[in-house]
C-alpha cells in the first residue's frame, strides 16, 4: 500500500521560499569564494572595490534553453585569401570550414534543502527559523560548490562531471567533440616552442621551480598570447605560489599586488596578471587563463532556471519533511585551445 505524502500544514512555505531566495545569492557567492576559479566562473555579481580587480563572475554565462551548449571555434584561417595580379584577379570561391560548431553536453548537479517537523519545533519563532534557513542554505550551497570546484581541476573527467581545466587545456586529443589530431589549431601550446607538433611529449612538463620556474612562467604567458589576446589571471596551488614568492626580492614581493574576486583575495602579480593560489588546484599545476572572452576565452555556461537555483518546496513521500531541491546544470567551455589560455604541470621545488 502506497504511503501518502507528508505535509507540514502549519508552515507558510511561500514565506520560507522567499527567505531562502533572499539570502541565496549572497550565500552562494560566499560558498564559491572557497575557490577563486569557482568564484570567477560561477558568482553572479561583480564587486568593484577601490584597489580591486573585479573578476568574480567574469567567466559566467547563462544560456536560455537548448539541449546542449554550442560554441563556435575558429580553427586556423580561411585559405581563400590570395595575392592577385590586378583589380580583375579572380577570387577563390572554394568554401572554407575553419569555423566549426563545438557541442558540449550539459552536466547536472543537485543537492537539497530539507526541513523536518523537528526542525520547526526546535527553531520556533520567525527569527529562529530564519536563522536556521540561512545556515542550511549556506551549508547546501557550500557542499554543491565543493564538488564542482573539485571537478574544475580534475585531471580526468569524473562520471557525470563537467570538463575540468586539465582536460580542456590539452593537446593531441578530443575536447568539445573536436579532435586536436585533425585540427592542429585545437591544441594547447603549453611550454612548447611555437610551431612544435602537438604530439610531442612533455609539452606541458615543467620541473624544478628554483631552476626553471621563472623561465617557464614567461613561456606559459607568452604561449597564451596572440596579438591582443592573452590570459588575464594565473591560478596555481599554494606550494607553487610560495615558490614564486620566494624567488622575488623582499621589496618586490607585493609590487603591483591586486585584489580580485569579491575583494577577499590578495595576490601578487606576474606581468600584470594576478597570481592566485587555489586549494582545489591540482598539485604541481599552473594555469594561465583568459576568462570572460566570448570568442577565445573560458566560460562556465549555466542553464537558465538551473543556474544554482532552488526549485519549489516538495513534500517527502514517506517522511515528515519538506524538500527544496538545488540544481546546477552547467559545463566549462573554451573558445580557443591554441591561445588565450595555457597550462603547465609537474612543478617541483
Rosetta blueprint (number, residue, H / E / L):
1 X L
2 X L
3 X L
4 X L
5 X L
6 X L
7 X L
8 X L
9 X L
10 X L
11 X L
12 X L
13 X H
14 X H
15 X H
16 X H
17 X H
18 X H
19 X H
20 X H
21 X H
22 X H
23 X H
24 X H
25 X H
26 X H
27 X H
28 X H
29 X H
30 X H
31 X H
32 X H
33 X L
34 X L
35 X L
36 X H
37 X H
38 X H
39 X H
40 X H
41 X H
42 X H
43 X L
44 X L
45 X L
46 X L
47 X L
48 X L
49 X L
50 X L
51 X L
52 X E
53 X E
54 X L
55 X L
56 X L
57 X L
58 X L
59 X L
60 X E
61 X E
62 X E
63 X E
64 X L
65 X L
66 X L
67 X L
68 X L
69 X E
70 X E
71 X E
72 X E
73 X E
74 X E
75 X L
76 X L
77 X L
78 X L
79 X L
80 X L
81 X L
82 X L
83 X L
84 X L
85 X L
86 X L
87 X L
88 X L
89 X L
90 X L
91 X L
92 X L
93 X L
94 X L
95 X L
96 X L
97 X L
98 X L
99 X E
100 X E
101 X E
102 X E
103 X E
104 X E
105 X L
106 X L
107 X E
108 X E
109 X E
110 X E
111 X E
112 X E
113 X E
114 X E
115 X E
116 X E
117 X H
118 X H
119 X H
120 X H
121 X H
122 X H
123 X L
124 X L
125 X L
126 X H
127 X H
128 X H
129 X H
130 X H
131 X H
132 X H
133 X H
134 X H
135 X H
136 X H
137 X H
138 X H
139 X H
140 X H
141 X H
142 X H
143 X H
144 X H
145 X H
146 X H
147 X H
148 X H
149 X H
150 X H
151 X H
152 X H
153 X L
154 X L
155 X L
156 X L
157 X L
158 X L
159 X L
160 X L
161 X L
162 X L
163 X L
164 X L
165 X H
166 X H
167 X H
168 X H
169 X L
170 X L
171 X L
172 X L
173 X L
174 X E
175 X E
176 X L
177 X L
178 X E
179 X E
180 X L
181 X L
182 X L
183 X L
184 X L
185 X L
186 X L
187 X L
188 X L
189 X L
190 X L
191 X L
192 X L
193 X L
194 X L
195 X L
196 X L
197 X L
198 X L
199 X L
200 X L
201 X L
202 X L
203 X L
204 X L
205 X E
206 X L
207 X L
208 X E
209 X H
210 X H
211 X H
212 X H
213 X H
214 X H
215 X H
216 X H
217 X H
218 X H
219 X H
220 X H
221 X H
222 X H
223 X L
224 X L
225 X L
226 X E
227 X L
228 X L
229 X E
230 X L
231 X L
232 X L
233 X E
234 X E
235 X E
236 X E
237 X L
238 X H
239 X H
240 X H
241 X H
242 X H
243 X H
244 X H
245 X H
246 X H
247 X H
248 X L
249 X L
250 X H
251 X H
252 X H
253 X L
254 X L
255 X L
256 X L
257 X L
258 X E
259 X E
260 X E
261 X L
262 X L
263 X L
264 X L
265 X E
266 X E
267 X E
268 X E
269 X E
270 X E
271 X L
272 X L
273 X E
274 X E
275 X E
276 X E
277 X E
278 X L
279 X L
280 X L
281 X L
282 X L
283 X L
284 X L
285 X L
286 X E
287 X E
288 X E
289 X E
290 X L
291 X E
292 X L
293 X L
294 X L
295 X L
296 X L
297 X L
298 X E
299 X E
300 X E
301 X E
302 X E
303 X E
304 X E
305 X E
306 X E
307 X E
308 X E
309 X E
310 X E
311 X E
312 X E
313 X E
314 X E
315 X E
316 X L
317 X L
318 X L
319 X L
320 X L
321 X E
322 X E
323 X E
324 X E
325 X E
326 X E
327 X E
328 X E
329 X E
330 X E
331 X E
332 X E
333 X E
334 X E
335 X L
336 X L
337 X L
338 X L
339 X L
340 X L
341 X L
342 X E
343 X E
344 X E
345 X E
346 X L
347 X L
348 X E
349 X L
